[in-house]
């Protein structure tokens, strides 16, 4: 048992879940340095998603809202975890910030970083997210951002998820079990 706790601590440290991370509450202050850095990273992530797959524009135009996580760190040795911070938009306007957390158990090994965008089809799906009730089931999947992928993608249970790897490699890559913590701007 002690070795599992030690292993979980090591994995959490490697992927950036330490307690020194900014909380979504801190990032909700738009004038904070961390919030300004996140804003630049989110704009860059959106630009990269659109460059990789121009057909994703329809989701930006037609969705009720979306959340952009410019860097999600994920690592695992049997037990894994992921963490990321992002900005939340409704009607194209910044309305809040969010953190993404995930803990997984099973055959998995490695570490990676990726970008993620979650689009909300309607107000109900968006409200589930902002009320912190959205959690992806174990079999949830995401669409890899590449040319034309968004053209055939659709919403599932009111959400559409797109990911883009930026570094690393893992023998497991799912969005199942992701949990979110939303904070409105202050």
N, C-alpha and C positions, 0 to 999 in steps of 0.2 A: 504494500500500500504506500509506504513512504517513497519507494522508487517511482511510483506513478505520479505522486504529487510533485516530486522533484522534476520529473520529465515534463509535466504540464507547465511548471514554472519556467523551465528552459524554453519550451516552445513559445510560451506567452512572451517571454523576453525577446526572443528572436524576431517575432512578427510585430512587435510594437504595441502590445497591450499593457505595458507597464503603467503604473499609477501616475507617472509624470505626463501622460498624454493629456492634451486639452480635452475637456469634456464638452459635450454639445452645448451645455449652458454657457461656458466661457466663449465659445464660438458664436453664440447668438448675439453678442455685442459686436455690431458691425465695425466699431472703431478700434477693436483690438488688433494688435499686429498679427496674431494667428488667423483672425478672420480675413484680413486683407491678403495674406499669403494663400489661404484656402480659395479665395475668390479668383486669384490669378490661376491657380491650379485647375479649378473647375472650368474656367473659360478655355484653357488649353485642352482639357479633356474633351470638351464639347467639339472644339475645332478638330481634334484628332478623330473622333467618332465620325463626324461628317465627312472628313477627308477619306477615311477608310471605306465608308459606305454612304454615299450621297442619298440613298433611298431612305435613310433614317430620318431625314428631314420631315417626313409625313408624321412621325410620332411627335416631334417637337411642335408641329403646327396643330395637330388634332387632339393631342392628349389634354386632359383636364389639368394635369400637373406632372412633375417628375422630380427625381432626386438624382444628383450626380455625385458619385464617389470617385475622385480623381486617382486615388491610390488605396487599394485594399491589400494589406499584407496578409499572407496565409502561409502557415507552416505546420508540419506534422511529422511525427514518428509514431504511428499507431493512433495516438490522441492528437488531434489537431485543433487549430483555432485560427480565426481571421478577425481583422479589425480594420475599420476605415472611417473617415470623417467626410461629410459631404454637405452640399447646399440643396435646399428644397425650393422648387419653383411652382407657382400656380398661375396659369394664364401668362406664362413667360416672365413673371416678376418674382424676385427673390422674396420668400416669406419666412424662411427658417433654415435651420441646420439639423443635421442628423448624424448619428453614429451607427455603424453596422457592426454587429458582433456575431460570431459563429463558433460553436464548439462541435467537433465531430469525433466519432470513435469508429474504428474499423481499419481495413487495409488502406493505408495512405502513407506516403513518404515524400519528403521534399519541402520546398518552399517556393513561393511565387508571389509576385505582385501583379495586380491587374486593376483596370478601371471598370466601373460598373455604373450603368444608368438604369433606373427603374422608372417606367412610365405608368401613369395611372389613367385609365380610360375615362373614368367619370368621378363625380363628387363622392360617391359611396366608397370607392376604392381609395381615393385620396384621404377621406376621413378615417378609414381604417388605419392608414399609415400615420396620420397626425395624432390619432388617439392611441398610438403605440399598440395597436392590435394586429398589425401585419406581421406575420411570420411565415416564411416559406416552408412547406412540407418537405419531408425527406426526399421526395422524388421530383422536386422542382428543378427546372433546368433553365438555362439562359441561352440566348443566341449569340454566337461569336461574331463580333463586328468584322465583316469583310464585304467586299463589293457585292451589292445585290441582296445580301442576307435579309435586310429589313423589308425588302419588297414583298417577301412571302411570309414574314413573321406576323403574328397576330397576338392579341391579348389572351391571357388565360386567367380566369377568375379576376378579371379587371386590371391585371398588370402585365406588362411586357418587360423582360429583363434582357439587357445587352451587356456583354463583357468584352474586354480587350486586354489580352495579356501584355505586360510590359517587361517582365523579367522573371527568371527562374523556371523551374519545371516541377510538376507534381504528378504522382501516380494517383490522382483523384482530383476532380475539379467539379464541384457542384455548388449550387446556391441553396440547397436544402438545409434547413435549420437556421438560416440567417434570421436574426432579430434586429429590430431597429428602435432607436430612441430619438424622438423628434423634439425639438425645442423651437418655438416661434422666435423671430427676431425681437430684440429689445431695443 
